[in-house]
Amino acid sequence: MIGISTGMIIFFYVLSQIQVIIGFITDMLQMVAIEETYYIQLLKMLGIAYVAEFASSICKDAGHNSISGMIELFAKISIVTLSIPGILFLVETLEKFV
């Protein structure tokens, strides 16, 4: 219980720090003028990574390594799936220059 409580406190602290990161990403994307769709996908990928890492750590602490591995796999597949439109945009942009 102490480990889970400490993890929750740290997780909520990290969530408050994510606002700073989101502000930085927003400012950066306004300079580059990228569509809002890609910005939202980037935030989703960031959220999936943090939540999956947190859930995986809890499962490992509880002794459920197989569930932890499945959470990590699900997160990786979800992030790759979300990144496909961004990769296509990058390829199309590179084709214009070549």
Buried (B, 14 or more C-beta within 10 A) or exposed (E): EEEEEEBEEEBEEEEEEEEEEBEEBEEEBEEEEBEEEBBEBBBBBBEBBBEBBBBBBBBBEEEBEEBBEEBBEBBEEBBEEBBEEBEEBEEEEEEEEE
